[in-house]
Amino acid sequence: SHTALSFYLYGVGVELREGHPNYKKSIEKQLGDHIVGDKVVPTNFFGQEAHKHVSAILFSNAGTTAKFNRMGVLAGFGDPRVKLRRIGGLYNYEPGAVDPIHFEIDVEDPDYEEKWSDEIEIYHNPIAVVPLDHDLFPAATHFFLHDNELIWHGPERRVLFSVTKIELEMAADENAVTNQQAVQDPK
């Protein structure tokens, strides 16, 4: 969803080009309006004079149960029988890279780190009458236009997407009781 949001706000998208079987390149391109039937929604929200009083858009796609579960475990509220495993893709800093770097890690792993601010994104309006200072949200990922190019800065370890796998470990006798109850009461 964050990709579609930046396309809409700035009116700039990317086109993937394959020049070699093992190589892809993204090229910026200007986007047209969004048209569905008779409805026309102009793209480039920030390029419209009527929106100059919007300093920025703050966005996060991580206000989820999974995020709250992971943060609870990191704060010491986990259950030893419950294991959380986060699987996803990280931003790839390799020049020209378009595919994310896969990651998979147990939330209980001592090397696992996560902050509440990790998935916060701020999209800055280039024509804002009162621009938002980047320093107000130092841990967020900031998107902005610089010389007509959409660039960003933010945390080094930027998660693009993830899922959290929840596993419940049951003792052999607990599992037997659960299976027995399921047979007796099939609801």
N, C-alpha and C positions, 0 to 999 in steps of 0.2 A: 504494500500500500504506500510506503514512503516513496517508491519510484514514481508511481502515478501522481502523487502529490507534487513532486518537484516538476514533473512535466507540465502539470496544470498551472502552477504558480509562476514559472519562468517561461513557459512556451517553448522550451528546448527539450528535445529528446535525444535518443541515440539510435544509430543504425549499426547493426553488426555486419561486418564484412569478413568473409573468409577468403584469405589469400593463399592458404596452405591448409592441408588437412589437420595440422596440429596448432594452428594459429588463428586467432580471431582478433579483430580490431574494432573498436567502437568509434564512430564518427558522430559528432554533434550535428543535429539538424533542427531547423525551425519547424514547429508544429502548427497545424491549422486549427480551426475551431472544432469543438466537439458537437456533432450533429446527430440527433436521434429523432427521426420523423420530422415534424415541423419545429422542434425545439433546437435552438442554437445556443450553446454555451461558449462564449469566447475564451480561448486559452490565453495564457500569459496574464494572469490575474494581477501580478505586480506591475505589468506594463501599462495598466489602465489608470488614467489620471484620477478617476473616482476612488481609487484605493490608496492614494498617497498618504492617507492618515492611518493606515495599518502599518505599524513599524515592522512586525514580523509575525510569523505563524509558529507556534510551539506545538510540536507533535510527538506522540509516542504510540507505538503499537504494542507496548509491553505492560499495559495495565491489566495483566492477566492473572488467573489463579496460579499458573505455572511460575510466574515471576514471584508472587507472594510466597509460594511454597519454597522456592529456592532461597529467598532472602530469609525466611523463617529458619531454615536449616542452618544457614550461615550465622544466624544470630543465636544458635544453640537451642532452638525449639524443635529439633527433629526427633523422630521416633527411631530407635535403633533397628526396628524391624522394617522400616521403609527406606528404600534407596532411590535417590534421584539421579538420573543420568541425562545430561544436556548434550544434544546432538544438533549440529547446524553448520553454518558457513560464516567465515570471517572475511572481512575486506582483504583483497589481495593487492599488495603494494607493488607487485612486479610490474614494470612499465609495459603498457599495452594489455595487461591481463584483464579479462572480462569474467572469468570464472572465479568463484570464491574458494577459499581454503577450507576444506572440511575439518571439523573438530568434533571430538566426542570425549567427554570427561565426566567423571562422577562428581557431583556437587560436594560430596564429603571429602574429596581429594584435597590434601593440604595445598596443592598448587592452584586450586580453583579459586578465582576471585570474581566478584560481581558487585557492582554498586547500584543503588537505586537510579542514578543518573545515566547509566550506560546506554539506554535506548532513547534518551531524549534528543530530539532533533529540532533545531531552530532554523527557519527559513527567513532570511533577511530581505526586506523590501528595498530594492536599489533606489527607488524614488521616494522613500519615506520622508515626510516632513520632519519627523523626529526619529532618527535611526535608533535601533536598540543596540546598546553597548554589548559587545561580545563578552566582556569581562563579568557581566552580571550572572552569566551561566557558564563558568569556566570548564565544567566537566561535560557539557553537552556537545553534540556534533552540530557545527554551524555551517549552513549553506549560504552562499552569496555569489553575486556576479562580480567579476573582476575583469576588466577589459573585455566585456561581453562573453566571458567564459564562466560557466557555472563551476565553482570550486568549493571545497569544504575543508574544514579542519576540526579535529576532535580527538577523542581517545585513540591511542595507538591500536588497542585491541578492539576493533569495531565489529560487533556481531550484526550481520545482515539479516539472518533468520535463524530460528532454532525451534526445536521441540524438546519437551522434557518428558522423559520416560520414567514412570513411577513403578517400582517393583516392591511388592510386599513379601517379605520372607516369613514363612510360617513354620512352626515346629511340626514335626511329624504327627504328634497327637492332636494339635489344633486342626491340621488339615483333615484328619480322619473325622473329627467332630463336625467340621463344616460339610464334608461330603455326606455324612450320615444325616445331618439336618436337611440337606438338599433333597435327599431321597424321601424323607418323611413328609416334608412340606414343599411341594414343587412350585410354590408361588413365586 
